[in-house]
Amino acid sequence: MIKEKFDLKNKVAIITGASKGIGKAMAQGLAEFGATVIVSSRKQESVDQVAKEFSELGFSADSIECHVAKQEDRIKLIDKVIEKYGRIDILINNAGTNPYFGPISKMPVDLYQKTMDINVNSAIELSNLVYPHMKKQGGGSIIHISSIEGLHPSPFMAAYNISKTALLMAGKNQSIEWGRHNIRVNSICPGYVKTKLSAALLENEASRNGFLKNVSLGRGSTPDEMAGLAVFLASDASSYMTGTSIVNDGGLMNAPLIPMH
């Protein structure tokens, strides 16, 4: 039965940056399909609130504080999950940041490094931490949340663009190295999603109209419109898919060179 392939019962999933936005929506999606979700973010009170909300809905949820840029937090996150649940089946590297908006020629080194540490390096290192556990248990699914900004350049977003491109290639390299252990690694590239990270772009009418004029569906997306892809990539429904990226952008990347009238 195809429907049964989406079943995530007895699966343990870690989602970083899951206190709000896309991360929270993906965590709820996995929980609705039966997974035990570990809601992770920088502040314990924030993830506790989300886990409490999920539990009240009848889902299996836990919460662990983790600032992904800190090595000790990354190690603690994985160790705590293994100690309590004995396995990790799904890792969604969703935590991200974009602290600098400006020309590449004036990009501060410290903000560039912060962007790379949170958006790329943390995902690589968390993946490396779960790798031996997934290998031992016979497989797993790692999902990186990249962006369409990793597929095309955007003015004044160089650090973010570079980090999201690097994340896509990290996933491809992981997939060719770890596929023989039945560990699948894929990426999702959202378009303009209504989250805190994109608020400055989508709340200003002029910039919003400028960005959305090339979106076929004529609007930004909501976080829960990304959750279905997470369920698909986390489950056996995508058991033959690895090393790929799925664009979910309302048609933005298909924008014609000559504007439609």
C-alpha positions in Angstrom: 0.0 0.0 0.0 1.4 3.4 -1.0 -0.4 5.1 1.9 1.6 3.0 4.4 4.9 4.3 3.0 4.1 7.7 4.6 3.7 6.1 8.0 6.3 7.5 10.5 5.3 5.5 13.5 8.3 4.4 15.7 10.5 6.9 13.9 12.4 9.5 15.9 13.0 12.9 14.2 15.1 15.9 15.2 14.1 19.3 13.7 16.4 22.3 14.4 15.0 25.8 14.4 11.6 24.3 15.1 10.2 26.8 17.6 8.4 28.7 14.8 7.9 29.0 11.0 8.9 26.3 8.6 10.6 24.2 11.3 7.6 24.1 13.5 5.3 23.3 10.5 7.6 20.4 9.5 7.8 19.1 13.0 4.0 19.0 13.2 3.7 17.4 9.8 6.0 14.5 10.9 4.2 14.2 14.2 0.8 14.0 12.5 2.2 11.0 10.5 3.3 9.3 13.7 6.9 10.3 14.4 8.3 11.2 17.8 9.5 14.7 17.1 12.4 16.4 19.0 11.7 20.1 18.8 15.0 22.0 19.0 15.9 25.7 19.0 18.0 28.1 20.9 15.7 28.8 23.8 14.4 26.0 26.0 11.2 27.9 26.9 10.3 28.3 23.2 10.7 24.6 22.4 9.0 23.5 25.6 6.0 25.6 24.5 5.9 23.9 21.0 6.3 20.4 22.5 3.5 21.1 25.0 1.3 22.3 22.1 2.0 19.2 20.1 1.4 16.9 23.1 -2.0 18.5 23.7 -2.9 17.6 20.1 -2.1 14.0 20.9 1.3 13.9 19.2 4.6 12.4 20.5 6.9 15.4 21.1 10.0 16.3 23.1 12.0 19.5 23.4 15.8 20.0 23.7 17.5 23.4 23.6 20.3 23.6 21.0 22.1 26.6 19.6 23.4 24.9 16.4 26.4 27.2 16.2 27.8 25.8 19.4 29.6 22.5 19.3 28.7 21.5 22.8 25.0 22.1 22.1 25.1 20.0 19.0 26.8 17.1 20.8 24.4 17.4 23.7 21.4 17.3 21.4 22.3 14.1 19.7 23.5 12.4 22.9 20.3 13.2 24.7 18.1 11.8 22.0 20.2 8.6 21.7 20.2 8.2 25.5 16.4 8.6 25.7 15.1 7.0 22.5 18.0 4.8 21.3 17.8 5.9 17.7 17.6 8.8 15.3 15.7 8.1 12.0 15.2 11.7 10.7 17.3 14.8 10.9 15.9 18.1 9.5 18.6 20.8 9.4 16.3 23.8 9.3 18.0 26.4 11.6 19.1 29.4 9.5 20.0 33.1 9.7 20.6 36.1 7.5 22.3 38.8 9.6 23.7 40.9 6.7 21.8 42.6 3.9 24.1 44.7 1.7 26.7 44.7 -1.0 29.2 41.8 -1.1 32.1 44.3 -1.3 31.2 45.6 2.2 30.2 42.3 3.7 31.6 42.0 7.3 33.7 38.9 7.8 32.2 38.2 11.1 28.6 38.2 9.8 29.6 36.1 6.8 31.2 33.6 9.1 28.1 33.6 11.4 25.9 32.9 8.3 28.1 30.0 7.2 28.4 28.5 10.7 24.7 28.4 11.3 23.4 27.7 7.7 26.1 25.3 6.6 28.6 24.1 9.1 26.1 23.2 11.8 24.1 21.1 9.3 27.3 19.3 8.2 28.4 18.6 11.8 24.9 17.5 13.0 24.7 15.2 10.1 28.2 13.8 11.0 27.0 13.2 14.5 23.9 11.3 13.5 25.7 9.4 10.8 27.1 6.5 12.9 23.8 6.0 14.6 21.9 5.9 11.3 24.6 3.5 9.9 24.3 1.2 12.9 20.5 1.0 12.7 20.4 0.4 9.0 19.4 3.8 7.5 17.9 7.2 8.0 16.8 10.3 6.2 18.6 13.7 6.5 16.8 16.8 5.1 18.6 20.1 4.6 16.4 23.2 4.3 18.2 25.3 1.6 16.5 28.0 -0.5 15.9 29.2 -4.0 18.5 31.7 -3.0 21.0 28.9 -3.2 20.0 28.5 -6.9 20.2 32.0 -8.2 22.0 35.2 -7.1 20.1 38.0 -5.4 21.4 41.6 -4.8 22.6 42.3 -1.3 22.1 38.7 0.0 25.5 37.2 -0.9 26.3 35.6 2.4 22.9 33.9 2.5 23.1 32.9 -1.2 26.6 31.4 -0.7 25.6 29.4 2.4 22.5 27.9 0.8 24.4 26.9 -2.3 27.0 25.2 -0.1 24.3 23.4 1.8 23.0 21.9 -1.4 26.4 20.5 -2.3 27.0 19.2 1.2 23.9 17.2 0.8 25.0 15.8 -2.5 28.4 14.8 -1.2 26.8 13.1 1.9 24.4 11.2 -0.4 27.1 9.6 -2.5 29.2 8.7 0.6 26.4 7.4 2.8 23.9 5.9 0.3 25.5 2.4 0.7 24.3 2.5 4.4 20.7 3.4 3.3 21.1 6.9 4.6 19.3 9.3 2.2 20.2 13.0 2.1 17.9 15.5 0.2 17.3 19.2 0.3 14.2 21.4 0.1 14.5 24.8 -1.6 11.6 27.0 -0.4 10.6 30.2 -2.2 9.3 33.2 -0.3 7.7 31.9 2.8 5.9 34.1 5.3 8.3 33.8 8.3 10.3 36.1 10.5 13.3 35.7 8.2 11.4 37.0 5.2 9.2 39.5 6.9 11.3 42.5 5.9 10.9 41.5 2.2 7.2 40.5 2.2 5.8 43.1 4.6 7.0 46.1 2.5 4.6 46.6 -0.3 7.2 47.8 -2.9 9.7 45.0 -2.2 6.9 42.4 -2.0 5.4 43.4 -5.3 8.9 43.3 -6.8 9.6 39.8 -5.6 6.2 38.4 -6.2 5.7 39.7 -9.8 7.6 36.7 -11.1 5.9 34.1 -8.9 3.4 32.1 -11.1 1.0 31.7 -8.2 1.2 35.4 -7.3 1.8 35.0 -3.6 4.2 33.9 -0.9 3.7 30.6 0.8 2.8 29.6 4.3 5.1 27.4 6.4 2.7 24.5 6.3 3.0 24.4 2.5 6.5 23.1 3.1 5.5 20.4 5.6 4.3 17.8 3.1 7.7 17.7 1.4 9.3 17.0 4.7 6.9 14.1 5.4 7.6 12.7 1.9 11.4 12.9 2.2 11.4 11.6 5.7 9.3 8.6 4.9 9.6 5.4 2.8 7.5 7.1 0.1 10.8 8.6 -1.1 12.9 5.5 -0.4 14.7 5.7 -3.8 15.4 9.4 -3.6 18.7 10.8 -2.5 21.2 13.6 -3.4 18.5 15.7 -4.9 16.8 19.1 -4.1 13.1 19.9 -4.5 12.1 23.5 -5.3 8.8 24.7 -3.8 8.6 28.3 -4.9 5.2 28.9 -6.5 6.8 28.9 -9.9 9.4 31.7 -9.3 12.3 29.8 -10.8 10.2 29.4 -14.0 9.9 33.2 -14.4 10.0 34.1 -18.2 12.9 36.2 -19.5 10.3 38.4 -21.2 7.6 39.5 -18.7 4.1 38.3 -19.3 1.4 40.9 -19.9 
